[in-house]
Amino acid sequence: MAVKIRLARTGSHKKPFYRIVAASSERSASKKFIEIIGTYNPNINPAEVKINKEKFDKWVKLGAAPSDTVKSLVKKLG
């Protein structure tokens, strides 16, 4: 089972809120996920990103591949 770290959209119409999740790459983005790693709120200025670095590092060590968007969000945090 390949695991990816990606965004899962929640929130209402025209007010997105994203969870950063570890999920099986075989499931669609709206299906169940394994674990919530953080959140991303683009509605406020500047956008708010919260990532639990311990969980993120754990999943990367286990072989999870972050999506391009998640890579850029983690890069912005440092």
N, C-alpha and C positions, 0 to 999 in steps of 0.2 A: 504494500500500500504506500503510494507516494503522498507525502504531506506537503502542503503549500501554506505559506503565511500570506493571507490576503485580506482585502476589505470586504465586509458584509454590510450592505446598506440597510439602515433602519430609518426611522423618522417619517414625517408626513410629506405630502406633496409639496414640492419646491422648497423643502426644509430638510435636506439630507443630514444624517448623522451616521457615522460609520463605526463599526467595531473592527478592530484588527484581530483576526482569528487564525488559529491553526486548524486547517480542514483538509480532508482527503481530496486529492485532485480529481477523483472520479465523480464527486458530487458537484452539483451546480452551486452557484454562489448563495442561493437562497435556502439551501438545505441545511441540515444539522452540521455542526462543527464540533471539533474536539475540545478546544479551550479558547477562552477569550484572553488575548494578550494585552490589548489596550483599546483606546478610542481615538477618534479623529472627528473634530467638529469644525467644518469649514464655514459655518454660518457667522462666526464672530470674527472681528478684525483685531489682531492677527489670528489666524486659524489656530485652534487648540489641539495639540497632539499629546496624548499620554500613553506611554508604553512601559510595561513592566519589563525592564531589561533582563531580569533573572529568567523570566519565562521565555522571552525572545531568544536569549542565548542558549537556553536548554533545548529549544526546538531546532535551532540552527545546528547545534552539536549532534542532534539526532538525525540530521539530514534533511530538514525541511527547507524548501527553497522559497525565499520571499519574492513576492511579485515586484514588478518595477516600481509601482506606486509606493509600496511599503518600503522598498529600499530607499527611495528619495525622502520619505518621511523620517526614517531612522537617521539618514545622513544629515538632515536639517537639525535633528536633536543633538547630534555629535557622537 
